[in-house]
Amino acid sequence: MAVFGFIVFGLAGLIIGGELLVRGAVSTASAFHISPMVIGLTIVGFGTSTPELVTSLQAALFGSPGIAIGNVVGSNISNILLIMGIAVLLAPIAVDPKAFRRDGAVMVLATGLCVAIVLMGEVGRITGAVFIAFLIAYLTYTFVSEKRTTNSPASAMYEAEAEAVPGPDHALGVSLMLTVAGLILTIVGARYLVSGAISAAELVGMSETVIGLTIVAIGTSMPELVTSVIAVRKGQGEVALGNVLGSNIFNILCILGATAIVQPMDVPAQILRLDIWVMGAATALLVMFARTGGRIGRREGGVMLLCYGAYLTWLLV
């Protein structure tokens, strides 16, 4: 029971810590008069992906590449099939082709690059550096292009992402305290989650990779789920879509990249055989749904959730 207590405590720490971190960081940025577009593009994206980053880094340092890489791959799968599926079941999402074109293309490119690297069997420091450089180039290009274009759909989406973060603005001191408290809680939660996941894998005879793809990946994706549900309930479905796109881009380029720089990793055979292909297929499914009909409706959401259920059944049964 202690093992599963570690997992529950770790997941709670990640969820609460990630929420505090995003709220504190957004409020701090607002206090310094940083534009909503920049907040949505960078701080919300980084903040909601912090649980995945801290968890993968700690797993890699603990010598558990199955959890580290499985967390990234599993999070991207759950972002699309689970979180997007739930979001569009709550309310269909209209897709602006202009807003989707660039970020959707970057997500596809990052996913294809990830598949190619994973198939080589190792994610090393050079690969990690390339991923980080790609992320910096993407953020720089996006920021510059949005500053040059007034009232673009993508810019409006980033601003809406910042506005979708719950909670009022706080004084600077309170905002900084929330940010630091959230970061500490996230780090502690990740440590407990990784330790519990490793012990649980040994206890139930399940591979660390499967634990990373399921319990860890779903748990670290909770901030994205919260942000997406809040956005949909506010009638800002484009924020939910942008949140999933941005999170998947950050997961590959930032989290996998930073983790590989700190600790190069061999790719587990399980991910080579199945999961990297599921991630690619889920990405293709999202693009297909987004580019046909100008909306992602409840029927598509149902398909996503059925696919995720089938995937989990294959992994766990």
C-alpha positions as CSV (number, residue, x, y, z in Angstrom):
1,M,0.0,0.0,0.0
2,A,2.9,2.3,0.7
3,V,4.0,2.1,-3.0
4,F,0.6,3.2,-4.2
5,G,0.5,5.9,-1.6
6,F,3.7,7.2,-3.1
7,I,2.0,7.3,-6.5
8,V,-1.1,9.0,-5.3
9,F,0.9,11.6,-3.3
10,G,3.2,12.2,-6.3
11,L,0.3,12.7,-8.7
12,A,-1.4,15.0,-6.2
13,G,1.8,17.0,-5.9
14,L,2.2,17.3,-9.6
15,I,-1.4,18.3,-10.3
16,I,-1.5,20.9,-7.4
17,G,2.0,22.1,-7.9
18,G,1.6,22.5,-11.7
19,E,-1.6,24.5,-11.1
20,L,0.0,26.8,-8.6
21,L,3.1,27.2,-10.8
22,V,1.0,28.2,-13.9
23,R,-1.2,30.6,-11.9
24,G,1.8,32.2,-10.1
25,A,3.9,32.5,-13.3
26,V,1.0,34.0,-15.3
27,S,0.2,36.5,-12.5
28,T,3.9,37.4,-12.2
29,A,4.2,38.0,-15.9
30,S,1.1,40.2,-15.8
31,A,2.6,42.2,-13.0
32,F,5.6,42.9,-15.3
33,H,3.1,43.9,-18.1
34,I,4.1,41.1,-20.4
35,S,1.6,40.8,-23.2
36,P,-1.1,38.1,-23.0
37,M,0.2,36.7,-26.3
38,V,3.6,36.1,-24.9
39,I,2.2,34.7,-21.7
40,G,0.0,32.2,-23.6
41,L,2.7,31.2,-26.0
42,T,5.5,30.6,-23.5
43,I,4.5,30.7,-19.8
44,V,1.3,28.7,-20.1
45,G,2.9,26.2,-22.5
46,F,6.0,25.8,-20.3
47,G,4.0,25.8,-17.1
48,T,1.5,23.1,-18.0
49,S,4.4,20.9,-19.3
50,T,6.5,21.3,-16.1
51,P,5.2,18.1,-14.5
52,E,6.3,16.1,-17.5
53,L,9.7,17.8,-17.6
54,V,10.5,17.3,-13.9
55,T,9.2,13.7,-14.0
56,S,11.2,12.7,-17.1
57,L,14.3,14.3,-15.7
58,Q,14.1,12.5,-12.4
59,A,13.2,9.2,-14.1
60,A,16.2,9.5,-16.4
61,L,18.6,10.3,-13.5
62,F,17.2,7.3,-11.6
63,G,18.1,5.1,-14.5
64,S,14.5,4.5,-15.7
65,P,14.4,5.5,-19.4
66,G,11.1,3.6,-19.8
67,I,9.4,6.1,-17.5
68,A,11.3,9.1,-18.9
69,I,10.6,8.4,-22.6
70,G,7.2,6.7,-21.9
71,N,6.1,9.8,-20.1
72,V,6.7,11.9,-23.2
73,V,5.2,9.5,-25.7
74,G,2.3,8.6,-23.4
75,S,1.5,12.2,-22.6
76,N,1.3,13.1,-26.3
77,I,-1.0,10.2,-26.9
78,S,-3.2,11.1,-23.9
79,N,-3.2,14.8,-24.9
80,I,-4.8,14.0,-28.2
81,L,-7.0,10.9,-27.6
82,L,-8.0,11.5,-24.0
83,I,-7.9,15.2,-23.3
84,M,-9.0,16.4,-26.8
85,G,-11.6,13.7,-26.8
86,I,-13.1,14.9,-23.5
87,A,-12.9,18.5,-24.5
88,V,-14.8,18.1,-27.8
89,L,-17.4,15.8,-26.1
90,L,-18.1,18.8,-23.8
91,A,-18.4,21.1,-26.7
92,P,-17.5,20.8,-30.4
93,I,-14.5,23.0,-31.3
94,A,-14.3,25.2,-34.4
95,V,-10.9,25.1,-36.1
96,D,-9.5,28.2,-37.8
97,P,-7.3,26.9,-40.6
98,K,-4.9,29.9,-40.4
99,A,-4.4,29.5,-36.6
100,F,-4.0,25.7,-37.0
101,R,-1.7,25.7,-40.0
102,R,1.6,26.7,-38.4
103,D,1.4,25.1,-35.0
104,G,-0.2,22.0,-36.5
105,A,2.6,21.7,-39.0
106,V,5.3,22.2,-36.2
107,M,3.6,19.4,-34.2
108,V,3.6,17.1,-37.1
109,L,7.3,17.9,-37.9
110,A,8.3,17.5,-34.2
111,T,6.4,14.2,-34.1
112,G,8.0,12.9,-37.3
113,L,11.5,13.9,-35.9
114,C,10.8,12.1,-32.7
115,V,9.7,8.9,-34.5
116,A,12.9,9.0,-36.6
117,I,15.1,9.5,-33.6
118,V,13.4,6.9,-31.5
119,L,13.8,4.3,-34.3
120,M,17.5,4.8,-34.0
121,G,17.3,3.3,-30.6
122,E,19.0,6.1,-28.6
123,V,18.2,9.7,-27.6
124,G,21.6,11.4,-27.0
125,R,22.9,14.8,-26.1
126,I,23.3,15.9,-29.7
127,T,19.7,15.0,-30.4
128,G,18.6,16.9,-27.3
129,A,20.5,20.0,-28.3
130,V,18.9,19.8,-31.8
131,F,15.4,19.6,-30.2
132,I,16.1,22.6,-27.9
133,A,17.4,24.6,-30.9
134,F,14.3,23.7,-32.9
135,L,12.1,24.8,-30.0
136,I,13.9,28.2,-29.7
137,A,13.6,28.8,-33.4
138,Y,9.9,28.0,-33.3
139,L,9.2,30.3,-30.4
140,T,11.3,33.1,-31.9
141,Y,9.6,32.8,-35.4
142,T,6.2,32.6,-33.8
143,F,6.8,35.7,-31.6
144,V,8.2,37.8,-34.4
145,S,5.5,36.8,-36.9
146,E,2.7,37.5,-34.5
147,K,4.2,40.9,-33.5
148,R,4.2,41.8,-37.2
149,T,0.6,40.7,-37.8
150,T,-2.2,42.5,-36.1
151,N,-5.3,40.6,-34.9
152,S,-4.1,37.2,-36.3
153,P,-6.1,34.1,-35.3
154,A,-3.0,32.5,-33.7
155,S,-2.3,35.6,-31.7
156,A,-5.9,35.7,-30.4
157,M,-5.6,32.0,-29.4
158,Y,-2.4,32.6,-27.4
159,E,-4.0,35.6,-25.6
160,A,-7.1,33.4,-24.9
161,E,-4.8,30.8,-23.4
162,A,-3.4,33.3,-20.9
163,E,-6.9,34.5,-20.0
164,A,-8.1,30.9,-19.5
165,V,-5.7,30.4,-16.6
166,P,-8.0,30.4,-13.5
167,G,-7.7,32.8,-10.6
168,P,-7.4,36.5,-10.1
169,D,-4.3,38.6,-10.5
170,H,-2.2,38.7,-7.3
171,A,0.3,41.1,-5.9
172,L,3.8,40.5,-7.1
173,G,5.0,39.0,-3.8
174,V,2.1,36.5,-3.7
175,S,2.6,35.6,-7.3
176,L,6.2,34.8,-6.7
177,M,5.4,32.7,-3.7
178,L,2.8,30.8,-5.7
179,T,5.4,30.2,-8.4
180,V,8.1,28.9,-6.0
181,A,5.6,26.8,-4.0
182,G,4.3,25.3,-7.2
183,L,7.8,24.5,-8.4
184,I,8.8,22.9,-5.1
185,L,5.6,20.8,-4.9
186,T,6.0,19.7,-8.5
187,I,9.6,18.5,-7.9
188,V,8.7,16.7,-4.7
189,G,5.6,15.2,-6.4
190,A,7.7,14.0,-9.3
191,R,10.2,12.3,-7.0
192,Y,7.5,10.4,-5.1
193,L,5.7,9.5,-8.4
194,V,8.9,8.1,-10.0
195,S,9.9,6.2,-6.9
196,G,6.4,4.8,-6.5
197,A,6.2,3.9,-10.2
198,I,9.4,2.0,-10.2
199,S,8.4,0.1,-7.1
200,A,4.9,-0.6,-8.5
201,A,6.4,-2.0,-11.7
202,E,8.4,-4.4,-9.6
203,L,5.5,-5.3,-7.3
204,V,2.9,-6.1,-10.0
205,G,5.3,-7.5,-12.6
206,M,4.7,-4.7,-15.1
207,S,7.4,-3.0,-17.1
208,E,8.5,0.5,-16.1
209,T,7.7,1.6,-19.7
210,V,4.0,0.6,-19.4
211,I,3.8,2.4,-16.1
212,G,5.3,5.5,-17.7
213,L,2.9,5.3,-20.7
214,T,-0.2,5.0,-18.5
215,I,-0.2,6.1,-14.8
216,V,2.7,8.6,-15.1
217,A,1.7,10.0,-18.5
218,I,-2.0,10.5,-17.6
219,G,-1.0,12.0,-14.2
220,T,1.4,14.5,-15.7
221,S,-1.1,15.5,-18.3
222,M,-3.7,16.7,-15.7
223,P,-2.7,20.4,-16.0
224,E,-3.5,20.3,-19.7
225,L,-6.9,18.6,-19.0
226,V,-7.8,21.3,-16.4
227,T,-6.8,24.1,-18.8
228,S,-8.7,22.5,-21.7
229,V,-11.9,21.9,-19.8
230,I,-11.9,25.4,-18.4
231,A,-11.4,26.8,-21.9
232,V,-14.2,24.8,-23.4
233,R,-16.6,25.7,-20.6
234,K,-15.8,29.4,-21.3
235,G,-16.6,28.9,-25.0
236,Q,-12.9,29.1,-26.0
237,G,-12.6,25.8,-27.7
238,E,-9.7,27.0,-29.8
239,V,-7.7,27.4,-26.6
240,A,-8.2,23.7,-25.8
241,L,-6.9,22.8,-29.3
242,G,-4.0,25.2,-29.0
243,N,-3.2,23.8,-25.6
244,V,-2.9,20.3,-27.0
245,L,-0.8,21.4,-29.9
246,G,1.6,23.4,-27.8
247,S,1.9,20.7,-25.1
248,N,2.8,18.1,-27.7
249,I,5.4,20.4,-29.2
250,F,6.9,21.2,-25.8
251,N,6.9,17.6,-24.7
252,I,9.0,16.5,-27.6
253,L,11.3,19.4,-28.2
254,C,11.7,20.7,-24.6
255,I,11.1,17.8,-22.3
256,L,12.7,15.0,-24.3
257,G,15.4,17.4,-25.5
258,A,16.3,18.7,-22.0
259,T,16.2,15.2,-20.5
260,A,18.5,13.8,-23.2
261,I,21.0,16.6,-22.7
262,V,21.1,15.8,-18.9
263,Q,21.0,12.0,-19.3
264,P,21.2,10.2,-22.7
265,M,18.8,7.3,-22.9
266,D,18.4,4.0,-24.8
267,V,14.8,3.6,-26.1
268,P,12.9,0.7,-24.6
269,A,11.8,-2.0,-27.0
270,Q,8.2,-1.6,-26.1
271,I,8.1,1.9,-27.4
272,L,9.9,0.9,-30.6
273,R,7.4,-1.8,-31.3
274,L,4.1,-0.1,-30.6
275,D,3.9,3.2,-28.7
276,I,5.8,5.5,-31.0
277,W,3.6,4.4,-33.8
278,V,0.5,5.0,-31.8
279,M,1.7,8.6,-31.1
280,G,2.3,9.1,-34.8
281,A,-1.2,7.7,-35.7
282,A,-2.9,9.9,-33.0
283,T,-1.2,13.0,-34.4
284,A,-2.3,12.1,-37.9
285,L,-5.9,11.5,-36.6
286,L,-6.0,14.9,-35.0
287,V,-4.7,16.7,-38.1
288,M,-7.3,14.8,-40.2
289,F,-10.1,15.8,-37.9
290,A,-8.9,19.4,-37.7
291,R,-8.6,19.9,-41.4
292,T,-11.9,18.4,-42.5
293,G,-15.2,20.2,-41.9
294,G,-13.7,23.2,-40.0
295,R,-14.6,21.7,-36.7
296,I,-13.9,18.8,-34.4
297,G,-17.3,17.5,-33.2
298,R,-18.5,15.0,-30.6
299,R,-18.4,12.1,-33.0
300,E,-14.7,12.7,-33.5
301,G,-14.3,13.0,-29.7
302,G,-16.0,9.7,-29.3
303,V,-13.6,8.1,-31.8
304,M,-10.6,9.5,-30.0
305,L,-11.8,8.1,-26.6
306,L,-12.6,4.7,-28.1
307,C,-9.1,4.6,-29.6
308,Y,-7.5,5.6,-26.3
309,G,-9.6,2.9,-24.5
310,A,-8.4,0.3,-27.1
311,Y,-4.8,1.4,-26.6
312,L,-5.0,1.1,-22.8
313,T,-6.6,-2.3,-23.1
314,W,-3.8,-3.5,-25.4
315,L,-1.2,-2.3,-22.9
316,L,-2.7,-3.5,-19.7
317,V,-4.6,-6.7,-20.6
